[in-house]
Amino acid sequence: MGISLGPNQYGKAEVRLVTVRRTGGVHHLRDLTVSSALRGDLSATHLTGDNSAVLATDTQKNTMYAFAKQQDVGEIEDFALRLGRRFVDTQEKITGARVSVEEREWDRITVDGAPHAHSFSSSGGERRTTTVTVHPDRAWVVSGVDGLVVLKSTGSEFHGYPKDEYTTLAETDDRILATAVTARWRYEGFTGIDWAKSHREIRRTLLETFATKHSLSLQQTLYAMGEAVLLARPEVAEIRFSLPNKHHFLVDLSPFGLENHNEVFYAADRPYGLIEGTVVRDEAEEPGPAWTDAVL
Ligand SMILES: O=c1[nH]c(=O)c2[nH]c(=O)[nH]c2[nH]1
Protein backbone atom coordinates (compact mmCIF):
# COMPACT_ATOMS: atom_id res chain seq x y z
CA MET A 1 0.00 0.00 0.00
CA GLY A 2 1.49 3.34 -1.03
CA ILE A 3 0.82 6.52 0.87
CA SER A 4 2.20 9.89 -0.10
CA LEU A 5 1.92 13.55 0.80
CA GLY A 6 -0.58 15.47 -1.32
CA PRO A 7 -0.78 19.20 -2.01
CA ASN A 8 0.01 21.34 1.00
CA GLN A 9 0.66 24.91 2.00
CA TYR A 10 1.16 26.77 5.22
CA GLY A 11 1.26 30.33 6.49
CA LYS A 12 -0.13 32.83 8.98
CA ALA A 13 -3.82 33.55 8.68
CA GLU A 14 -5.59 36.81 9.48
CA VAL A 15 -2.79 38.96 10.86
CA ARG A 16 -4.46 42.11 12.12
CA LEU A 17 -2.33 45.04 11.05
CA VAL A 18 -3.21 48.67 11.74
CA THR A 19 -0.91 51.51 10.78
CA VAL A 20 -0.97 55.21 11.67
CA ARG A 21 0.99 57.53 9.43
CA ARG A 22 1.31 61.14 10.52
CA THR A 23 1.60 64.14 8.26
CA GLY A 24 1.83 67.14 10.54
CA GLY A 25 -1.00 66.72 13.00
CA VAL A 26 -3.12 64.70 10.56
CA HIS A 27 -3.21 60.95 11.08
CA HIS A 28 -3.78 58.46 8.25
CA LEU A 29 -5.18 55.12 9.36
CA ARG A 30 -4.98 51.77 7.58
CA ASP A 31 -6.75 48.68 8.88
CA LEU A 32 -5.64 45.44 7.23
CA THR A 33 -6.03 41.73 7.78
CA VAL A 34 -3.23 39.84 6.05
CA SER A 35 -2.82 36.12 5.40
CA SER A 36 0.06 34.24 3.84
CA ALA A 37 0.33 30.71 2.45
CA LEU A 38 3.60 29.27 1.18
CA ARG A 39 4.10 26.29 -1.11
CA GLY A 40 7.16 24.44 -2.31
CA ASP A 41 9.23 21.43 -1.41
CA LEU A 42 7.91 20.93 2.08
CA SER A 43 7.96 17.15 2.18
CA ALA A 44 10.75 16.98 4.80
CA THR A 45 8.79 18.68 7.56
CA HIS A 46 5.75 16.52 6.88
CA LEU A 47 7.63 13.23 6.57
CA THR A 48 10.49 13.54 9.05
CA GLY A 49 9.97 16.76 10.98
CA ASP A 50 13.03 18.36 9.38
CA ASN A 51 12.10 22.05 9.48
CA SER A 52 15.07 23.43 7.57
CA ALA A 53 12.80 24.68 4.73
CA VAL A 54 10.03 25.99 6.99
CA LEU A 55 10.01 29.75 7.31
CA ALA A 56 8.08 29.94 10.58
CA THR A 57 4.58 31.36 10.33
CA ASP A 58 5.64 33.64 13.18
CA THR A 59 8.41 35.01 10.94
CA GLN A 60 5.89 35.49 8.14
CA LYS A 61 3.74 37.55 10.53
CA ASN A 62 6.72 39.59 11.66
CA THR A 63 7.67 40.27 8.02
CA MET A 64 4.22 41.78 7.48
CA TYR A 65 4.66 44.11 10.47
CA ALA A 66 8.23 45.05 9.51
CA PHE A 67 7.29 45.77 5.90
CA ALA A 68 4.45 47.99 7.10
CA LYS A 69 6.98 50.01 9.10
CA GLN A 70 9.75 50.20 6.50
CA GLN A 71 7.63 51.41 3.59
CA ASP A 72 4.22 53.00 3.32
CA VAL A 73 1.72 50.15 2.81
CA GLY A 74 0.33 51.83 -0.30
CA GLU A 75 -2.23 49.91 -2.33
CA ILE A 76 -3.04 46.51 -0.85
CA GLU A 77 -2.12 44.82 -4.16
CA ASP A 78 1.40 46.31 -4.05
CA PHE A 79 1.83 45.43 -0.37
CA ALA A 80 0.77 41.82 -1.03
CA LEU A 81 3.10 41.55 -4.03
CA ARG A 82 6.06 42.87 -1.98
CA LEU A 83 5.42 40.29 0.72
CA GLY A 84 4.93 37.43 -1.73
CA ARG A 85 8.15 38.27 -3.55
CA ARG A 86 10.04 38.45 -0.27
CA PHE A 87 8.98 34.92 0.70
CA VAL A 88 9.71 33.43 -2.73
CA ASP A 89 12.97 35.32 -3.30
CA THR A 90 14.56 34.58 0.07
CA GLN A 91 13.48 30.97 0.67
CA GLU A 92 15.10 28.46 -1.63
CA LYS A 93 12.48 25.74 -1.18
CA ILE A 94 9.50 28.09 -1.44
CA THR A 95 8.25 28.28 -5.03
CA GLY A 96 4.87 29.89 -4.50
CA ALA A 97 3.44 32.44 -2.10
CA ARG A 98 -0.16 33.46 -1.79
CA VAL A 99 -0.80 36.66 0.13
CA SER A 100 -4.31 37.89 0.85
CA VAL A 101 -5.12 41.31 2.22
CA GLU A 102 -8.48 42.58 3.35
CA GLU A 103 -8.89 46.28 4.13
CA ARG A 104 -11.57 47.92 6.21
CA GLU A 105 -12.11 51.62 5.58
CA TRP A 106 -12.30 54.20 8.31
CA ASP A 107 -13.91 57.59 7.62
CA ARG A 108 -12.90 60.76 9.37
CA ILE A 109 -15.43 61.96 11.93
CA THR A 110 -16.78 65.39 10.99
CA VAL A 111 -16.58 67.92 13.81
CA ASP A 112 -18.14 71.35 13.26
CA GLY A 113 -18.24 70.60 9.53
CA ALA A 114 -14.55 69.70 9.26
CA PRO A 115 -12.87 66.28 9.04
CA HIS A 116 -11.16 65.45 12.31
CA ALA A 117 -7.38 64.89 12.26
CA HIS A 118 -7.26 61.68 14.29
CA SER A 119 -10.79 60.40 14.98
CA PHE A 120 -12.54 57.94 12.70
CA SER A 121 -15.74 55.96 12.34
CA SER A 122 -16.46 52.83 10.39
CA SER A 123 -20.03 52.32 9.29
CA GLY A 124 -20.67 49.31 7.09
CA GLY A 125 -18.79 46.06 7.11
CA GLU A 126 -17.52 46.50 3.56
CA ARG A 127 -13.96 45.32 2.83
CA ARG A 128 -11.67 45.73 -0.13
CA THR A 129 -9.72 42.54 -0.81
CA THR A 130 -6.83 41.20 -2.82
CA THR A 131 -5.17 37.81 -3.22
CA VAL A 132 -1.88 37.65 -5.06
CA THR A 133 0.05 34.56 -6.03
CA VAL A 134 3.76 34.99 -6.61
CA HIS A 135 5.92 32.45 -8.43
CA PRO A 136 9.62 32.99 -9.12
CA ASP A 137 8.90 34.22 -12.64
CA ARG A 138 5.43 35.75 -12.52
CA ALA A 139 2.51 36.82 -10.38
CA TRP A 140 -1.27 36.94 -10.53
CA VAL A 141 -3.63 39.41 -8.87
CA VAL A 142 -7.24 38.83 -7.89
CA SER A 143 -8.97 41.72 -6.16
CA GLY A 144 -12.46 42.23 -4.92
CA VAL A 145 -14.99 43.51 -2.49
CA ASP A 146 -16.75 41.81 0.43
CA GLY A 147 -19.94 42.81 2.21
CA LEU A 148 -21.05 45.60 -0.12
CA VAL A 149 -24.66 45.73 1.05
CA VAL A 150 -27.22 47.07 -1.43
CA LEU A 151 -31.01 47.26 -1.55
CA LYS A 152 -33.56 48.56 -4.03
CA SER A 153 -37.15 49.01 -2.94
CA THR A 154 -38.63 48.59 -6.43
CA GLY A 155 -37.45 47.73 -9.93
CA SER A 156 -37.31 44.02 -9.12
CA GLU A 157 -39.68 41.22 -10.17
CA PHE A 158 -39.63 37.45 -9.84
CA HIS A 159 -42.06 35.23 -11.75
CA GLY A 160 -42.27 32.57 -14.42
CA TYR A 161 -40.56 29.89 -12.35
CA PRO A 162 -41.81 26.26 -12.34
CA LYS A 163 -44.67 25.46 -9.97
CA ASP A 164 -44.87 22.03 -8.42
CA GLU A 165 -46.62 20.52 -5.42
CA TYR A 166 -44.09 22.15 -3.07
CA THR A 167 -44.25 25.66 -4.49
CA THR A 168 -45.71 28.29 -2.19
CA LEU A 169 -43.77 31.39 -3.30
CA ALA A 170 -46.07 34.02 -4.79
CA GLU A 171 -45.06 35.60 -8.06
CA THR A 172 -44.31 39.28 -7.82
CA ASP A 173 -43.81 42.17 -10.21
CA ASP A 174 -42.63 44.49 -7.46
CA ARG A 175 -40.41 43.39 -4.62
CA ILE A 176 -37.44 44.53 -2.55
CA LEU A 177 -34.12 43.24 -3.88
CA ALA A 178 -31.23 43.23 -1.43
CA THR A 179 -27.88 41.53 -1.27
CA ALA A 180 -24.38 41.78 0.16
CA VAL A 181 -22.06 41.70 -2.83
CA THR A 182 -18.98 39.53 -2.60
CA ALA A 183 -17.06 39.89 -5.85
CA ARG A 184 -13.66 38.79 -7.06
CA TRP A 185 -12.09 39.91 -10.32
CA ARG A 186 -8.87 38.82 -11.90
CA TYR A 187 -6.50 41.18 -13.61
CA GLU A 188 -4.70 40.48 -16.83
CA GLY A 189 -1.36 42.06 -17.78
CA PHE A 190 -1.40 43.84 -14.48
CA THR A 191 1.76 45.95 -14.66
CA GLY A 192 0.89 49.63 -14.60
CA ILE A 193 -2.63 49.21 -13.27
CA ASP A 194 -3.83 51.97 -10.96
CA TRP A 195 -5.23 49.60 -8.32
CA ALA A 196 -7.09 52.28 -6.37
CA LYS A 197 -8.77 53.73 -9.46
CA SER A 198 -9.65 50.30 -10.80
CA HIS A 199 -11.27 49.33 -7.50
CA ARG A 200 -13.13 52.64 -7.25
CA GLU A 201 -14.48 52.40 -10.80
CA ILE A 202 -15.49 48.74 -10.50
CA ARG A 203 -17.30 49.48 -7.25
CA ARG A 204 -19.09 52.43 -8.85
CA THR A 205 -20.09 50.29 -11.85
CA LEU A 206 -21.44 47.53 -9.58
CA LEU A 207 -23.54 50.03 -7.61
CA GLU A 208 -24.84 51.90 -10.66
CA THR A 209 -25.79 48.69 -12.44
CA PHE A 210 -27.54 47.29 -9.38
CA ALA A 211 -29.50 50.54 -9.08
CA THR A 212 -30.47 50.99 -12.72
CA LYS A 213 -30.93 47.45 -14.07
CA HIS A 214 -34.59 46.47 -13.90
CA SER A 215 -34.31 43.01 -12.37
CA LEU A 216 -36.27 39.88 -13.30
CA SER A 217 -34.04 37.76 -11.06
CA LEU A 218 -30.94 38.23 -8.93
CA GLN A 219 -29.23 35.98 -11.48
CA GLN A 220 -29.98 38.53 -14.21
CA THR A 221 -28.67 41.33 -12.01
CA LEU A 222 -25.48 39.32 -11.34
CA TYR A 223 -24.80 38.94 -15.06
CA ALA A 224 -25.59 42.60 -15.76
CA MET A 225 -23.15 43.75 -13.08
CA GLY A 226 -20.41 41.48 -14.40
CA GLU A 227 -20.99 42.47 -18.00
CA ALA A 228 -20.90 46.17 -17.10
CA VAL A 229 -17.58 45.74 -15.30
CA LEU A 230 -16.01 43.87 -18.22
CA LEU A 231 -17.26 46.49 -20.68
CA ALA A 232 -15.91 49.37 -18.59
CA ARG A 233 -12.61 47.91 -17.36
CA PRO A 234 -10.27 46.33 -19.95
CA GLU A 235 -7.80 45.29 -17.23
CA VAL A 236 -10.36 42.81 -15.82
CA ALA A 237 -10.52 39.39 -17.47
CA GLU A 238 -13.20 37.74 -15.38
CA ILE A 239 -15.42 38.53 -12.40
CA ARG A 240 -17.05 36.17 -9.97
CA PHE A 241 -19.93 36.88 -7.58
CA SER A 242 -21.50 35.39 -4.53
CA LEU A 243 -24.82 37.12 -3.86
CA PRO A 244 -26.99 36.14 -0.90
CA ASN A 245 -30.60 37.03 -1.65
CA LYS A 246 -31.58 38.99 1.45
CA HIS A 247 -35.27 38.18 1.32
CA HIS A 248 -37.80 40.79 2.40
CA PHE A 249 -41.14 39.08 2.82
CA LEU A 250 -44.43 40.98 2.86
CA VAL A 251 -46.03 40.73 6.28
CA ASP A 252 -49.59 39.41 6.18
CA LEU A 253 -51.55 42.19 7.85
CA SER A 254 -54.97 40.74 6.99
CA PRO A 255 -55.49 39.32 10.53
CA PHE A 256 -55.58 42.96 11.64
CA GLY A 257 -57.94 43.99 8.85
CA LEU A 258 -55.09 45.92 7.17
CA GLU A 259 -53.87 45.85 3.60
CA ASN A 260 -50.16 45.73 2.82
CA HIS A 261 -49.32 47.58 -0.37
CA ASN A 262 -45.58 46.77 -0.35
CA GLU A 263 -45.04 48.83 2.78
CA VAL A 264 -44.28 46.46 5.67
CA PHE A 265 -41.72 43.67 5.32
CA TYR A 266 -40.12 41.00 7.40
CA ALA A 267 -36.37 40.98 6.67
CA ALA A 268 -35.31 37.36 7.05
CA ASP A 269 -31.65 36.70 7.80
CA ARG A 270 -31.81 32.96 7.04
CA PRO A 271 -32.23 30.87 5.10
CA TYR A 272 -31.24 32.91 2.08
CA GLY A 273 -30.98 32.14 -1.60
CA LEU A 274 -27.35 32.12 -2.66
CA ILE A 275 -26.78 33.18 -6.25
CA GLU A 276 -23.26 32.61 -7.56
CA GLY A 277 -21.79 33.06 -11.00
CA THR A 278 -18.90 34.14 -13.16
CA VAL A 279 -18.83 36.51 -16.11
CA VAL A 280 -15.83 36.12 -18.38
CA ARG A 281 -14.37 37.81 -21.42
CA ASP A 282 -14.20 35.45 -24.43
CA GLU A 283 -10.57 36.20 -25.17
CA ALA A 284 -9.43 36.06 -21.53
CA GLU A 285 -6.12 34.40 -20.66
CA GLU A 286 -6.27 31.14 -18.71
CA PRO A 287 -6.74 31.96 -15.03
CA GLY A 288 -3.74 31.62 -12.73
CA PRO A 289 -3.61 29.98 -9.31
CA ALA A 290 -4.75 33.12 -7.52
CA TRP A 291 -8.13 32.64 -9.20
CA THR A 292 -8.46 28.96 -8.43
CA ASP A 293 -7.36 29.58 -4.85
CA ALA A 294 -9.54 32.60 -4.18
CA VAL A 295 -12.52 31.42 -2.21
CA LEU A 296 -15.53 33.67 -2.15
O1 LIG B 1 -33.99 36.43 -7.92
C1 LIG B 1 -34.35 35.33 -7.46
N1 LIG B 1 -33.78 34.19 -7.94
C2 LIG B 1 -34.14 32.95 -7.50
O2 LIG B 1 -33.59 31.92 -7.98
C3 LIG B 1 -35.11 32.87 -6.49
N2 LIG B 1 -35.70 31.83 -5.82
C4 LIG B 1 -36.58 32.37 -4.93
O3 LIG B 1 -37.27 31.71 -4.13
N3 LIG B 1 -36.58 33.73 -5.04
C5 LIG B 1 -35.69 34.06 -6.00
N4 LIG B 1 -35.30 35.27 -6.49
The ligand as an ORCA input file, in Angstrom:
! r2SCAN-3c Opt
* xyz 0 1
  O     -33.994     36.430     -7.916
  C     -34.346     35.326     -7.461
  N     -33.779     34.190     -7.940
  C     -34.142     32.948     -7.501
  O     -33.591     31.924     -7.979
  C     -35.108     32.870     -6.493
  N     -35.699     31.833     -5.824
  C     -36.577     32.370     -4.931
  O     -37.271     31.706     -4.128
  N     -36.578     33.732     -5.037
  C     -35.689     34.063     -6.001
  N     -35.295     35.272     -6.492
*
